[in-house]
Amino acid sequence: MSAPIVTIYSRNMCHLCEVAHETLVQLQNDYDFTIEKIDVDANADLQMLYSEQVPVIHINGKPHDFFRVDPERFKAALAEL
């Protein structure tokens, strides 16, 4: 089975986005997953969808969380895959 893909929908100059990314990078020390970062401001559709909620986290294309990454909730979601 391939590693899950964790997508962060974010924007430049977003402190919460930076914190979410750092949290996910730290979690990669213990869990196998790929981080994909997408700038919502580069796509009008994504900007309409997520502009007020960034960062938005998806796991394998499914919505998981927004604003912050809760490590325990994230680990539980990975365990369910």
mmCIF file of the C-alpha atoms, coordinates in Angstrom:
data_MODEL
# 
_entry.id   MODEL 
# 
loop_
_atom_site.group_PDB 
_atom_site.id 
_atom_site.type_symbol 
_atom_site.label_atom_id 
_atom_site.label_alt_id 
_atom_site.label_comp_id 
_atom_site.label_asym_id 
_atom_site.label_entity_id 
_atom_site.label_seq_id 
_atom_site.pdbx_PDB_ins_code 
_atom_site.Cartn_x 
_atom_site.Cartn_y 
_atom_site.Cartn_z 
_atom_site.occupancy 
_atom_site.B_iso_or_equiv 
_atom_site.pdbx_formal_charge 
_atom_site.auth_seq_id 
_atom_site.auth_comp_id 
_atom_site.auth_asym_id 
_atom_site.auth_atom_id 
_atom_site.pdbx_PDB_model_num 
ATOM 1  C CA . MET A 1 1  ? 0.000   0.000  0.000  1.00 0.00 ? 1  MET A CA 1 
ATOM 2  C CA . SER A 1 2  ? 1.351   3.448  -0.860 1.00 0.00 ? 2  SER A CA 1 
ATOM 3  C CA . ALA A 1 3  ? 1.849   6.185  1.697  1.00 0.00 ? 3  ALA A CA 1 
ATOM 4  C CA . PRO A 1 4  ? -1.143  8.453  2.316  1.00 0.00 ? 4  PRO A CA 1 
ATOM 5  C CA . ILE A 1 5  ? -1.073  11.900 0.731  1.00 0.00 ? 5  ILE A CA 1 
ATOM 6  C CA . VAL A 1 6  ? -1.740  14.755 3.118  1.00 0.00 ? 6  VAL A CA 1 
ATOM 7  C CA . THR A 1 7  ? -2.683  17.945 1.323  1.00 0.00 ? 7  THR A CA 1 
ATOM 8  C CA . ILE A 1 8  ? -2.417  21.360 2.956  1.00 0.00 ? 8  ILE A CA 1 
ATOM 9  C CA . TYR A 1 9  ? -4.483  24.016 1.246  1.00 0.00 ? 9  TYR A CA 1 
ATOM 10 C CA . SER A 1 10 ? -2.755  27.186 2.384  1.00 0.00 ? 10 SER A CA 1 
ATOM 11 C CA . ARG A 1 11 ? -1.569  30.635 1.370  1.00 0.00 ? 11 ARG A CA 1 
ATOM 12 C CA . ASN A 1 12 ? 1.588   32.686 1.658  1.00 0.00 ? 12 ASN A CA 1 
ATOM 13 C CA . MET A 1 13 ? 2.129   34.745 4.796  1.00 0.00 ? 13 MET A CA 1 
ATOM 14 C CA . CYS A 1 14 ? -0.274  32.567 6.806  1.00 0.00 ? 14 CYS A CA 1 
ATOM 15 C CA . HIS A 1 15 ? 1.027   31.818 10.298 1.00 0.00 ? 15 HIS A CA 1 
ATOM 16 C CA . LEU A 1 16 ? -1.489  29.019 10.939 1.00 0.00 ? 16 LEU A CA 1 
ATOM 17 C CA . CYS A 1 17 ? -0.484  27.427 7.617  1.00 0.00 ? 17 CYS A CA 1 
ATOM 18 C CA . GLU A 1 18 ? 3.174   27.465 8.651  1.00 0.00 ? 18 GLU A CA 1 
ATOM 19 C CA . VAL A 1 19 ? 2.360   25.910 12.023 1.00 0.00 ? 19 VAL A CA 1 
ATOM 20 C CA . ALA A 1 20 ? 0.221   23.193 10.390 1.00 0.00 ? 20 ALA A CA 1 
ATOM 21 C CA . HIS A 1 21 ? 3.023   22.359 7.953  1.00 0.00 ? 21 HIS A CA 1 
ATOM 22 C CA . GLU A 1 22 ? 5.615   22.212 10.759 1.00 0.00 ? 22 GLU A CA 1 
ATOM 23 C CA . THR A 1 23 ? 3.347   19.909 12.785 1.00 0.00 ? 23 THR A CA 1 
ATOM 24 C CA . LEU A 1 24 ? 2.918   17.569 9.817  1.00 0.00 ? 24 LEU A CA 1 
ATOM 25 C CA . VAL A 1 25 ? 6.676   17.532 9.135  1.00 0.00 ? 25 VAL A CA 1 
ATOM 26 C CA . GLN A 1 26 ? 7.258   16.529 12.775 1.00 0.00 ? 26 GLN A CA 1 
ATOM 27 C CA . LEU A 1 27 ? 4.642   13.773 12.485 1.00 0.00 ? 27 LEU A CA 1 
ATOM 28 C CA . GLN A 1 28 ? 6.476   12.404 9.450  1.00 0.00 ? 28 GLN A CA 1 
ATOM 29 C CA . ASN A 1 29 ? 9.224   11.287 11.849 1.00 0.00 ? 29 ASN A CA 1 
ATOM 30 C CA . ASP A 1 30 ? 6.857   8.599  13.135 1.00 0.00 ? 30 ASP A CA 1 
ATOM 31 C CA . TYR A 1 31 ? 4.372   8.074  10.298 1.00 0.00 ? 31 TYR A CA 1 
ATOM 32 C CA . ASP A 1 32 ? 4.777   7.432  6.592  1.00 0.00 ? 32 ASP A CA 1 
ATOM 33 C CA . PHE A 1 33 ? 2.873   9.986  4.518  1.00 0.00 ? 33 PHE A CA 1 
ATOM 34 C CA . THR A 1 34 ? 3.557   12.527 1.777  1.00 0.00 ? 34 THR A CA 1 
ATOM 35 C CA . ILE A 1 35 ? 2.851   16.218 2.246  1.00 0.00 ? 35 ILE A CA 1 
ATOM 36 C CA . GLU A 1 36 ? 1.469   18.169 -0.694 1.00 0.00 ? 36 GLU A CA 1 
ATOM 37 C CA . LYS A 1 37 ? 1.086   21.941 -0.282 1.00 0.00 ? 37 LYS A CA 1 
ATOM 38 C CA . ILE A 1 38 ? -1.355  23.859 -2.504 1.00 0.00 ? 38 ILE A CA 1 
ATOM 39 C CA . ASP A 1 39 ? -1.666  27.658 -2.571 1.00 0.00 ? 39 ASP A CA 1 
ATOM 40 C CA . VAL A 1 40 ? -5.383  28.496 -2.595 1.00 0.00 ? 40 VAL A CA 1 
ATOM 41 C CA . ASP A 1 41 ? -4.657  31.977 -3.941 1.00 0.00 ? 41 ASP A CA 1 
ATOM 42 C CA . ALA A 1 42 ? -3.274  30.469 -7.156 1.00 0.00 ? 42 ALA A CA 1 
ATOM 43 C CA . ASN A 1 43 ? -6.671  28.981 -8.045 1.00 0.00 ? 43 ASN A CA 1 
ATOM 44 C CA . ALA A 1 44 ? -9.927  30.973 -8.017 1.00 0.00 ? 44 ALA A CA 1 
ATOM 45 C CA . ASP A 1 45 ? -12.053 27.890 -7.260 1.00 0.00 ? 45 ASP A CA 1 
ATOM 46 C CA . LEU A 1 46 ? -9.903  26.886 -4.292 1.00 0.00 ? 46 LEU A CA 1 
ATOM 47 C CA . GLN A 1 47 ? -9.847  30.461 -3.079 1.00 0.00 ? 47 GLN A CA 1 
ATOM 48 C CA . MET A 1 48 ? -13.663 30.510 -3.079 1.00 0.00 ? 48 MET A CA 1 
ATOM 49 C CA . LEU A 1 49 ? -13.807 27.144 -1.263 1.00 0.00 ? 49 LEU A CA 1 
ATOM 50 C CA . TYR A 1 50 ? -11.122 27.572 1.372  1.00 0.00 ? 50 TYR A CA 1 
ATOM 51 C CA . SER A 1 51 ? -10.170 31.232 1.648  1.00 0.00 ? 51 SER A CA 1 
ATOM 52 C CA . GLU A 1 52 ? -11.651 31.704 5.125  1.00 0.00 ? 52 GLU A CA 1 
ATOM 53 C CA . GLN A 1 53 ? -10.551 28.334 6.518  1.00 0.00 ? 53 GLN A CA 1 
ATOM 54 C CA . VAL A 1 54 ? -6.864  27.950 5.640  1.00 0.00 ? 54 VAL A CA 1 
ATOM 55 C CA . PRO A 1 55 ? -5.058  25.854 6.363  1.00 0.00 ? 55 PRO A CA 1 
ATOM 56 C CA . VAL A 1 56 ? -7.369  23.064 5.250  1.00 0.00 ? 56 VAL A CA 1 
ATOM 57 C CA . ILE A 1 57 ? -6.002  19.536 5.604  1.00 0.00 ? 57 ILE A CA 1 
ATOM 58 C CA . HIS A 1 58 ? -7.078  16.600 3.449  1.00 0.00 ? 58 HIS A CA 1 
ATOM 59 C CA . ILE A 1 59 ? -5.919  13.003 3.789  1.00 0.00 ? 59 ILE A CA 1 
ATOM 60 C CA . ASN A 1 60 ? -6.028  11.073 0.523  1.00 0.00 ? 60 ASN A CA 1 
ATOM 61 C CA . GLY A 1 61 ? -8.344  13.699 -0.915 1.00 0.00 ? 61 GLY A CA 1 
ATOM 62 C CA . LYS A 1 62 ? -10.838 13.631 1.945  1.00 0.00 ? 62 LYS A CA 1 
ATOM 63 C CA . PRO A 1 63 ? -11.341 16.619 4.262  1.00 0.00 ? 63 PRO A CA 1 
ATOM 64 C CA . HIS A 1 64 ? -9.755  16.090 7.658  1.00 0.00 ? 64 HIS A CA 1 
ATOM 65 C CA . ASP A 1 65 ? -9.313  19.395 9.479  1.00 0.00 ? 65 ASP A CA 1 
ATOM 66 C CA . PHE A 1 66 ? -8.889  23.125 9.141  1.00 0.00 ? 66 PHE A CA 1 
ATOM 67 C CA . PHE A 1 67 ? -7.071  25.919 11.018 1.00 0.00 ? 67 PHE A CA 1 
ATOM 68 C CA . ARG A 1 68 ? -4.913  23.526 13.087 1.00 0.00 ? 68 ARG A CA 1 
ATOM 69 C CA . VAL A 1 69 ? -3.571  19.983 13.019 1.00 0.00 ? 69 VAL A CA 1 
ATOM 70 C CA . ASP A 1 70 ? -4.465  18.035 16.151 1.00 0.00 ? 70 ASP A CA 1 
ATOM 71 C CA . PRO A 1 71 ? -1.709  15.377 16.312 1.00 0.00 ? 71 PRO A CA 1 
ATOM 72 C CA . GLU A 1 72 ? -3.848  12.795 18.134 1.00 0.00 ? 72 GLU A CA 1 
ATOM 73 C CA . ARG A 1 73 ? -6.783  13.214 15.760 1.00 0.00 ? 73 ARG A CA 1 
ATOM 74 C CA . PHE A 1 74 ? -4.386  13.067 12.801 1.00 0.00 ? 74 PHE A CA 1 
ATOM 75 C CA . LYS A 1 75 ? -2.748  9.855  14.068 1.00 0.00 ? 75 LYS A CA 1 
ATOM 76 C CA . ALA A 1 76 ? -6.181  8.278  14.567 1.00 0.00 ? 76 ALA A CA 1 
ATOM 77 C CA . ALA A 1 77 ? -7.180  9.192  11.019 1.00 0.00 ? 77 ALA A CA 1 
ATOM 78 C CA . LEU A 1 78 ? -4.000  7.596  9.634  1.00 0.00 ? 78 LEU A CA 1 
ATOM 79 C CA . ALA A 1 79 ? -4.625  4.450  11.679 1.00 0.00 ? 79 ALA A CA 1 
ATOM 80 C CA . GLU A 1 80 ? -8.051  4.079  10.031 1.00 0.00 ? 80 GLU A CA 1 
ATOM 81 C CA . LEU A 1 81 ? -6.539  3.897  6.528  1.00 0.00 ? 81 LEU A CA 1 
# 
